[in-house]
Amino acid sequence: MSDPIPEYTETDQEYALIGGDHTQRGRKLFNTGLSLLVCALIYFAVTAKVADVIHLYEGLLIFTLSFVPGLLWAKSGGSRFPVFEPIMLLCANAYAIPLLSGQEQLSLYSPEIVTKAGLAVILYQVCAILTYTYVTGLRGHNRFWRESILSPQIEKSTVYGLVLSTVYVALTTFTTVIPSNLESVLRAIFFGVGILCTFISTQRWGRGELTQSDKAVVVCTLIPQLIIQTVGLLLITSISLLGIAMLGYLSGSKRIPWGAMGCAFASLAVLHNGKSAMRNKYWEQQLPTPTIAQLPAYYAEWIGYGVAPNEPSNEEGEVRKSSGRKLLERTSLMHMLCLVVDWSPTRQDFLYGETYGYVLPQLIPRFFWPDKPRSHIATYRLSIYYGLQDEDATTTTTIAFGMLTEAYANFGLFGAALLGLFWGGCLKKLQVLSFHSPMFSQAGLLMILLTAWAFAIELTMAAWISSLFQALIFVLGVPLLIRGFLNS
């Protein structure tokens, strides 16, 4: 006879991370966030560089709507798995800040085009927030939602999983000991392990459950891992890992880690500022990856490029943008949305769902379909369709469009509204179902992955689903194998 499905217990409140101190700290976080939002709005209202006053109002509204879900999350006490909130929050730097700061690429488009692009973002946000607010549901009762796959003691040991993931990153970066035929499989496994262990460990840190030695393990594994991940002069992986760690701590403590955030932003801004010079040297000259012994000199050179004095950029002596502003513009998707709005449907007709036709094929393992389309096939289709690349160029470079731009390319403003309805409805249903889910239930692991993937707003739907599906196979499958081994 199978084990009975667990009933609700006194631990349910702790699973949800609401009530008691969580609610009290959440209200403080809400007040802090609201104060920061007001200060930011005043700052942008005074310093905004916009060609049309309508763009100022659009930018301020997009910025405000980006923070509304997070503020409501904090005010309610904050659930354990914030997925919808970071998706909305990232609209601030992807769309609002470029619009308010006068991003250079936006000057290529008429004020009418920029206005229409801003309306698309607002429509997307409003539909998503309203749907998320009013959709209801029942909390999950079956084993998927209520039963831990592994013992609760395993959660306390996840901090040491960071050691394994860091060792793997170091081995693949500096050695060739891992056979090439196993590399793709092991990459997916350790990527999933790294995400899970990072989120769980930092959330437990926020809840005050880590010992001093555990905290030392987290710091002494995450920092080397973040450094090693940037050796190839790509920052996106480190930025995503940092976001997951910060969000884990925030959801557990309901406090903003100001010190860690400040150090991380400053470091990334400097590295981003010097990234182009490093790429010009190491990529164009095809120089080898530095060894571990060469890392100090390598990063000293990189930091040197990043903190170099600004030089005049035009005849009037205007200085170049600060490294911090460059980093924010790097995550901008507003100019891509303006491009698609400008072209569709006057020069290129809407795609009417063509790129979404690539989603379901991504769920078929390549083992069964060797010629399966590449995961970024939708991105390449958009790049070619809008004249940004030819077929050959897509093999070496991938352009970030984002799901909102993809939605507009398919159905215009109607597509933006549909995307908002999709995210708001689906994520609210999942959050309600997983409200009392243990961290190591299948539902809990699913929600952790969704939380991590919330940062991947630059992907199209097919690429997003493909990468998430691959991670789910290993993240949900490996714990089941461990439980079977332990019970055998």
Stockholm file with secondary structure:
# STOCKHOLM 1.0

chainA/1-488         MSDPIPEYTETDQEYALIGGDHTQRGRKLFNTGLSLLVCALIYFAVTAKVADVIHLYEGLLIFTLSFVPGLLWAKSGGSRFPVFEPIMLLCANAYAIPLLSGQEQLSLYSPEIVTKAGLAVILYQVCAILTYTYVTGLRGHNRFWRESILSPQIEKSTVYGLVLSTVYVALTTFTTVIPSNLESVLRAIFFGVGILCTFISTQRWGRGELTQSDKAVVVCTLIPQLIIQTVGLLLITSISLLGIAMLGYLSGSKRIPWGAMGCAFASLAVLHNGKSAMRNKYWEQQLPTPTIAQLPAYYAEWIGYGVAPNEPSNEEGEVRKSSGRKLLERTSLMHMLCLVVDWSPTRQDFLYGETYGYVLPQLIPRFFWPDKPRSHIATYRLSIYYGLQDEDATTTTTIAFGMLTEAYANFGLFGAALLGLFWGGCLKKLQVLSFHSPMFSQAGLLMILLTAWAFAIELTMAAWISSLFQALIFVLGVPLLIRGFLNS
#=GR chainA/1-488 SS CCCCCCCCCTTHHHHHTCSTHHHHHHHHHHHHHHHHHHHHHHHHHHHCCCSSHHHHHHHHHHHHHHHHHHHHHHHTTCCSCCCHHHHHHTHIIIIIHHHHTTCGGGGGSCHHHHHHHHHHHHHHHHHHHHHHHHCCCCCCCSHHHHCBSSCHHHHHHGGGHHHHHHHHHHHHHHCCCSCHHHHHHHHHHHHHHHHHHHHHHHHHHHTTCCCHHHHHHHHHHHHHHHHHHTTTSCCHHHHHHHHHHHHHHHHHHSSCCHHHHHHHHHHHHHHHHHHHHHHHHHTTTTCCCCCTTTHHHHHHHHHHHHTSCCCBCSTTCCBCCCHHHHHHHHTCCHHHHHHHHHHTTTTSCCCTTTGGGGTGGGGSCTTTCTTCCCTTHHHHHHHHHTTSCCTTGGGTCCCCCCHHHHHHHHHTHHHHHHHHHHHHHHHHHHHHHTTTCCTTBHHHHHHHHHHHHTTCTTSCHHHHHHHHHHHHHHHHHHHHHHHHHHHC
#=GC SS_cons         CCCCCCCCCTTHHHHHTCSTHHHHHHHHHHHHHHHHHHHHHHHHHHHCCCSSHHHHHHHHHHHHHHHHHHHHHHHTTCCSCCCHHHHHHTHIIIIIHHHHTTCGGGGGSCHHHHHHHHHHHHHHHHHHHHHHHHCCCCCCCSHHHHCBSSCHHHHHHGGGHHHHHHHHHHHHHHCCCSCHHHHHHHHHHHHHHHHHHHHHHHHHHHTTCCCHHHHHHHHHHHHHHHHHHTTTSCCHHHHHHHHHHHHHHHHHHSSCCHHHHHHHHHHHHHHHHHHHHHHHHHTTTTCCCCCTTTHHHHHHHHHHHHTSCCCBCSTTCCBCCCHHHHHHHHTCCHHHHHHHHHHTTTTSCCCTTTGGGGTGGGGSCTTTCTTCCCTTHHHHHHHHHTTSCCTTGGGTCCCCCCHHHHHHHHHTHHHHHHHHHHHHHHHHHHHHHTTTCCTTBHHHHHHHHHHHHTTCTTSCHHHHHHHHHHHHHHHHHHHHHHHHHHHC
//
